[in-house]
């Protein structure tokens, strides 16, 4: 992935957001859904897309890596309340 001074990812970028799946529905059907979304983005001329997931969700990470997603950025989370 070529990087420019502002990460030139094109004028539009896709984002797979809030994909929540029942345990009984996981597997090949979700992978097929992800691939159909990729195909639609390609039709629309979108070259890059991203997905967010909770760091401890190993199964989701495995699924997304199988769909060619790679780590790109990192978010950290903290409480605003001070520790006691």
FENHU-V280466 format. One record per pair of residues at least 4 apart in sequence whose ideal C-beta (glycine too) atoms are under 7 Angstrom apart, sorted by the first residue. I is the first residue (numbers start at 1). J is the second residue. If there is no record, write none. Layout:
I/J, I/J
//
This chain:
3/7, 4/8, 9/13, 9/48, 10/46, 10/47, 10/48, 12/46, 13/46, 13/48, 13/49, 13/50, 14/41, 14/46, 14/49, 15/49, 15/50, 16/37, 16/49, 16/51, 21/25, 21/26, 21/30, 25/29, 25/30, 26/30, 28/32, 29/33, 30/34, 30/63, 31/35, 31/63, 31/66, 31/67, 32/36, 33/37, 34/38, 34/67, 35/39, 35/67, 36/40, 37/41, 38/42, 39/43, 40/44, 41/46, 41/49, 50/72, 51/64, 51/69, 53/57, 53/60, 53/61, 53/64, 57/61, 58/62, 59/63, 60/64, 61/65, 62/66, 63/67, 64/69, 65/69
//
